[in-house]
Amino acid sequence: MTISRLFHSSLLVCLFVALISVVQLAIPISAFAYDLLLGTGKTGTFSYFAGKRICHSINSAHSEVTCRPIPMQNYAASLTNLEGGALDLALVNGKMISDAANNRGLFRYLDIDYSSLRLLMPLYREPVSLIVRQDARITKLDDLPGKRINGGPVFTMPNIIFNEIMKVKGWNVNDFGLYQTLSPLHAQDSIAFNSGDIQVMIHVGMHPDKELQQELINRKGILIGVYDEAVESLIKADSGFVRDTIDTSLYSKASDESQRNLPTLALETLLITSVDTDTETVDIVLGAIFSGKYRLHEAHPGLAVDTITREMLTTSHLPPHPVAMQFFQGRIDDF
């Protein structure tokens, strides 16, 4: 065989292999394989933990889909990247969605249209409570004026919420004996609470919380719910908050047994997507969450709500994705 013929034979083999590769790419199994990027809070937050569990459910249920949690710097980044198509899904609380829709708070100076975002489902709630020293003689929200308060680090969710509470109550920082913005970094807030330098800390998070239980017992603290007529008006003002309760029996050694279910303010975290997300993807995501709900509950009892109602899907500042409405059609009594 001449060099010329050998060259042409080799070229034909290469072309044949290339053709096979192209044909293989057209096989349906490969065509449907894709990645899902889920925007969450920073690494170490419950949002990131929840995102990992959701992705695990999706990956376990569908071998052709790879879901990955992507920790974002803040909620504005999650919403903006989802709007721009860099994310497929995101976990964002209702307060931030409300602020984005009304150009308030962190979104006051952002000229971004989030109208293409859609709700898939509410996923979990984070109640707001006050950790109070037992010797502070505080049993309700109206007892706070004159006390030594830590309102949380500036621009954090606890601080944003405490500012909302002060506004609806008609308070300012001068109404307190001391107002601090101490960070949990290096236990600055806990040290000040333990020494008595501050008497009250705001807590925003999931229950049960083993670290919180230990902190309450060790430092002889109690939990106070954040709820009264003024707070109820804040909820009704469509500001992104919801009403919830805390089962204080989870912290029975530190709580009054006569107040097992404390009414309080809460943030509701929503799983959201874009209006352009296709039917198959929405069905895959919601189907995986519901088929793996017991595993999500095992990961944390508060993760994945037990019941979805029409009101939960239609009262958000984001309209529900039409496929999500169809998905829940036969799964809840309200439809």
C-alpha positions as CSV (number, residue, x, y, z in Angstrom):
1,M,0.0,0.0,0.0
2,T,1.4,3.4,-1.0
3,I,1.8,6.3,1.4
4,S,-1.0,8.1,-0.4
5,R,-3.5,5.2,-0.1
6,L,-2.5,4.7,3.6
7,F,-3.2,8.4,4.2
8,H,-6.6,8.2,2.6
9,S,-7.4,5.0,4.5
10,S,-6.5,6.6,7.8
11,L,-8.6,9.7,6.9
12,L,-11.6,7.5,6.2
13,V,-11.2,5.8,9.6
14,C,-11.0,9.2,11.3
15,L,-14.1,10.4,9.5
16,F,-16.0,7.2,10.4
17,V,-15.1,7.6,14.1
18,A,-16.1,11.2,14.0
19,L,-19.4,10.2,12.4
20,I,-20.0,7.7,15.1
21,S,-19.3,10.3,17.8
22,V,-21.9,12.7,16.2
23,V,-24.5,9.9,16.0
24,Q,-23.8,9.0,19.7
25,L,-24.5,12.6,20.6
26,A,-27.9,12.3,19.0
27,I,-29.0,9.3,21.1
28,P,-31.9,10.4,23.3
29,I,-30.3,9.4,26.6
30,S,-27.4,11.8,26.1
31,A,-29.6,14.5,24.7
32,F,-31.6,14.7,27.9
33,A,-28.6,14.8,30.2
34,Y,-28.1,18.3,31.7
35,D,-27.0,20.2,34.8
36,L,-29.2,22.1,37.2
37,L,-27.6,25.0,39.1
38,L,-29.4,25.8,42.4
39,G,-28.5,29.1,44.0
40,T,-28.4,29.0,47.8
41,G,-27.0,31.0,50.7
42,K,-23.4,30.9,51.7
43,T,-21.6,27.7,52.7
44,G,-22.5,26.8,56.2
45,T,-26.0,28.4,56.1
46,F,-29.2,26.3,56.4
47,S,-30.0,27.5,52.9
48,Y,-26.9,25.8,51.5
49,F,-27.7,22.7,53.6
50,A,-31.2,22.6,52.1
51,G,-29.9,23.1,48.6
52,K,-27.5,20.1,49.0
53,R,-30.4,17.9,50.2
54,I,-32.7,19.0,47.3
55,C,-29.9,18.3,44.8
56,H,-29.3,14.9,46.4
57,S,-33.0,14.0,46.0
58,I,-32.9,15.1,42.3
59,N,-29.7,13.3,41.5
60,S,-30.9,10.1,43.2
61,A,-34.2,10.1,41.3
62,H,-32.8,11.0,37.9
63,S,-29.4,9.7,36.7
64,E,-29.6,11.9,33.6
65,V,-29.7,15.1,35.7
66,T,-26.9,16.6,37.7
67,C,-28.0,19.1,40.3
68,R,-25.4,21.3,42.1
69,P,-26.0,23.9,44.9
70,I,-24.2,27.1,44.2
71,P,-23.5,29.3,47.3
72,M,-24.2,33.0,46.5
73,Q,-23.0,36.1,48.2
74,N,-26.5,37.3,49.0
75,Y,-30.1,37.1,48.0
76,A,-29.8,39.9,45.4
77,A,-27.1,37.8,43.7
78,S,-29.4,34.7,43.6
79,L,-32.3,36.6,42.1
80,T,-30.1,38.5,39.6
81,N,-28.3,35.4,38.4
82,L,-31.6,33.5,38.1
83,E,-33.1,36.4,36.2
84,G,-30.1,36.4,33.9
85,G,-30.1,32.7,33.2
86,A,-26.9,31.8,35.1
87,L,-28.9,29.8,37.6
88,D,-31.8,27.4,37.0
89,L,-33.2,27.4,40.5
90,A,-32.8,29.4,43.7
91,L,-33.8,29.4,47.4
92,V,-34.9,32.9,48.4
93,N,-37.0,34.0,51.3
94,G,-40.3,35.9,50.8
95,K,-39.0,39.0,52.5
96,M,-36.3,39.5,49.9
97,I,-38.7,38.7,47.1
98,S,-41.1,41.3,48.5
99,D,-38.3,43.9,48.7
100,A,-37.1,43.1,45.1
101,A,-40.7,43.5,43.8
102,N,-41.1,46.9,45.6
103,N,-37.5,48.2,45.3
104,R,-37.0,48.3,49.0
105,G,-34.1,47.4,51.4
106,L,-31.2,45.8,49.6
107,F,-33.0,46.3,46.3
108,R,-33.7,50.0,46.7
109,Y,-31.0,51.2,44.2
110,L,-31.1,48.2,41.9
111,D,-32.8,48.8,38.5
112,I,-33.4,45.2,37.6
113,D,-36.7,43.7,36.4
114,Y,-37.4,40.4,38.1
115,S,-40.7,39.8,36.3
116,S,-39.7,36.6,34.7
117,L,-39.2,34.7,38.0
118,R,-41.7,32.1,39.1
119,L,-42.6,30.2,42.3
120,L,-42.2,26.4,42.4
121,M,-43.1,25.8,46.0
122,P,-42.6,27.1,49.6
123,L,-39.9,24.9,51.1
124,Y,-39.4,25.8,54.8
125,R,-39.9,28.5,57.4
126,E,-37.4,30.1,59.8
127,P,-39.1,31.5,62.9
128,V,-37.9,34.8,64.4
129,S,-37.4,34.7,68.2
130,L,-35.6,36.5,71.0
131,I,-33.1,34.8,73.3
132,V,-33.6,36.5,76.6
133,R,-31.7,36.3,79.9
134,Q,-33.9,34.9,82.6
135,D,-32.9,37.7,85.0
136,A,-33.9,40.4,82.5
137,R,-37.6,40.2,83.4
138,I,-38.7,40.1,79.7
139,T,-41.8,38.1,78.8
140,K,-43.1,40.0,75.7
141,L,-42.0,42.3,73.0
142,D,-43.2,45.4,74.7
143,D,-40.7,44.7,77.6
144,L,-37.7,45.5,75.3
145,P,-37.4,49.3,75.7
146,G,-34.8,50.2,78.3
147,K,-33.1,46.8,77.9
148,R,-29.6,46.0,76.5
149,I,-30.2,44.6,73.0
150,N,-28.1,43.0,70.3
151,G,-29.9,43.7,67.0
152,G,-27.4,41.6,64.9
153,P,-24.7,42.7,62.5
154,V,-25.6,45.5,60.1
155,F,-27.0,44.2,56.7
156,T,-27.6,40.7,58.0
157,M,-31.0,39.2,58.0
158,P,-31.4,39.4,61.8
159,N,-30.5,43.1,61.7
160,I,-32.9,43.8,58.8
161,I,-35.7,42.1,60.6
162,F,-35.0,43.8,63.9
163,N,-35.1,47.2,62.1
164,E,-38.5,46.2,60.7
165,I,-39.7,45.4,64.1
166,M,-38.5,48.7,65.6
167,K,-40.1,50.6,62.7
168,V,-43.5,48.9,63.2
169,K,-43.3,49.4,67.0
170,G,-42.3,53.1,66.6
171,W,-38.9,52.5,68.4
172,N,-35.4,53.7,67.7
173,V,-32.1,52.7,69.1
174,N,-32.3,55.4,71.8
175,D,-35.2,53.6,73.3
176,F,-32.9,50.9,74.6
177,G,-30.5,51.0,77.5
178,L,-27.9,49.7,75.1
179,Y,-28.1,48.8,71.4
180,Q,-25.3,46.7,69.9
181,T,-24.7,45.1,66.5
182,L,-22.5,42.2,67.6
183,S,-21.5,39.4,65.3
184,P,-21.6,35.7,66.1
185,L,-18.1,35.6,64.7
186,H,-15.8,34.4,67.5
187,A,-18.9,34.2,69.7
188,Q,-18.9,37.9,70.3
189,D,-22.7,38.0,70.8
190,S,-22.7,34.9,73.1
191,I,-19.9,36.2,75.2
192,A,-21.7,39.5,75.7
193,F,-25.0,37.7,76.5
194,N,-23.3,35.3,79.0
195,S,-21.6,38.2,80.8
196,G,-24.8,40.2,81.0
197,D,-23.5,43.0,78.8
198,I,-26.5,42.4,76.6
199,Q,-29.8,40.9,77.8
200,V,-31.5,40.1,74.5
201,M,-30.4,38.6,71.1
202,I,-32.5,38.2,68.0
203,H,-32.5,34.7,66.6
204,V,-33.6,33.7,63.0
205,G,-33.3,30.1,62.2
206,M,-34.7,26.6,62.1
207,H,-36.1,24.6,65.0
208,P,-35.1,22.3,66.5
209,D,-31.6,23.7,66.9
210,K,-29.2,21.7,69.1
211,E,-26.8,24.5,69.4
212,L,-29.5,26.9,70.5
213,Q,-30.8,24.4,73.1
214,Q,-27.3,24.1,74.6
215,E,-26.9,27.8,74.6
216,L,-30.2,28.3,76.4
217,I,-29.5,25.7,79.0
218,N,-25.9,26.9,79.7
219,R,-26.7,30.5,79.8
220,K,-30.1,30.2,81.5
221,G,-31.9,31.9,78.7
222,I,-35.5,31.6,77.5
223,L,-37.2,32.1,74.1
224,I,-39.7,34.9,73.5
225,G,-41.9,34.9,70.4
226,V,-42.0,38.0,68.3
227,Y,-45.7,38.6,67.9
228,D,-48.3,41.2,68.9
229,E,-50.8,43.5,67.1
230,A,-48.1,45.6,65.6
231,V,-46.2,42.6,64.2
232,E,-49.5,41.2,62.9
233,S,-49.9,44.5,61.0
234,L,-46.4,44.0,59.5
235,I,-47.5,40.6,58.3
236,K,-50.7,41.9,56.8
237,A,-48.8,44.8,55.1
238,D,-47.6,42.2,52.6
239,S,-44.0,42.8,53.5
240,G,-42.9,39.2,52.9
241,F,-43.2,37.9,56.5
242,V,-45.5,35.1,57.6
243,R,-46.9,34.0,61.0
244,D,-45.6,30.8,62.6
245,T,-45.2,29.1,66.0
246,I,-42.2,27.6,67.9
247,D,-42.7,24.4,69.8
248,T,-40.8,25.3,73.0
249,S,-41.0,21.7,74.2
250,L,-37.9,21.3,72.0
251,Y,-36.2,23.4,74.6
252,S,-38.1,22.2,77.6
253,K,-35.3,22.7,80.2
254,A,-35.2,26.4,79.3
255,S,-38.8,27.2,78.4
256,D,-42.1,27.7,80.2
257,E,-44.2,24.6,79.8
258,S,-47.4,26.8,79.7
259,Q,-46.3,28.3,76.4
260,R,-45.5,25.3,74.2
261,N,-46.5,26.9,71.0
262,L,-45.1,30.5,70.8
263,P,-46.7,32.6,68.1
264,T,-44.0,34.5,66.2
265,L,-42.9,36.1,63.0
266,A,-41.2,34.0,60.4
267,L,-39.4,34.0,57.1
268,E,-40.6,31.6,54.4
269,T,-38.0,30.3,52.0
270,L,-39.3,29.6,48.5
271,L,-37.9,27.5,45.7
272,I,-38.1,29.6,42.6
273,T,-37.2,29.4,38.9
274,S,-37.6,31.2,35.6
275,V,-40.8,31.3,33.6
276,D,-38.7,29.8,30.7
277,T,-38.0,26.6,32.7
278,D,-39.5,23.8,30.7
279,T,-42.2,21.3,31.8
280,E,-39.9,18.3,32.1
281,T,-37.5,20.2,34.4
282,V,-40.2,21.4,36.7
283,D,-41.8,17.9,36.9
284,I,-38.3,16.4,37.7
285,V,-37.6,18.9,40.5
286,L,-41.0,18.8,42.2
287,G,-41.4,15.1,41.7
288,A,-37.9,14.4,43.3
289,I,-38.7,16.6,46.3
290,F,-42.0,14.9,47.0
291,S,-40.8,11.4,46.4
292,G,-37.9,12.0,48.7
293,K,-39.8,14.1,51.3
294,Y,-39.2,11.6,54.1
295,R,-35.4,11.9,53.5
296,L,-35.6,15.6,53.7
297,H,-37.5,15.4,57.0
298,E,-34.8,13.0,58.3
299,A,-32.2,15.6,57.3
300,H,-34.1,18.2,59.3
301,P,-37.8,18.0,60.6
302,G,-38.5,21.5,59.4
303,L,-37.3,20.9,55.8
304,A,-40.0,20.5,53.1
305,V,-43.5,21.6,54.1
306,D,-46.1,18.9,54.6
307,T,-49.0,20.6,52.9
308,I,-49.2,22.9,49.9
309,T,-52.3,25.0,49.5
310,R,-53.6,27.2,46.8
311,E,-53.1,30.2,49.0
312,M,-49.4,29.3,49.5
313,L,-48.9,29.3,45.7
314,T,-50.8,32.4,44.9
315,T,-50.1,34.9,47.7
316,S,-46.4,35.3,46.9
317,H,-45.0,38.3,45.1
318,L,-44.0,35.8,42.5
319,P,-46.7,34.2,40.3
320,P,-46.5,30.4,40.4
321,H,-44.9,28.6,37.5
322,P,-47.9,27.2,35.4
323,V,-46.4,23.7,35.5
324,A,-46.1,23.9,39.3
325,M,-49.8,24.7,39.5
326,Q,-50.5,21.6,37.3
327,F,-48.2,19.5,39.4
328,F,-50.1,20.3,42.6
329,Q,-53.5,20.0,41.0
330,G,-54.1,16.4,42.3
331,R,-52.1,16.7,45.4
332,I,-53.9,19.2,47.6
333,D,-57.5,19.5,48.7
334,D,-57.8,23.2,47.7
335,F,-57.7,22.3,44.0
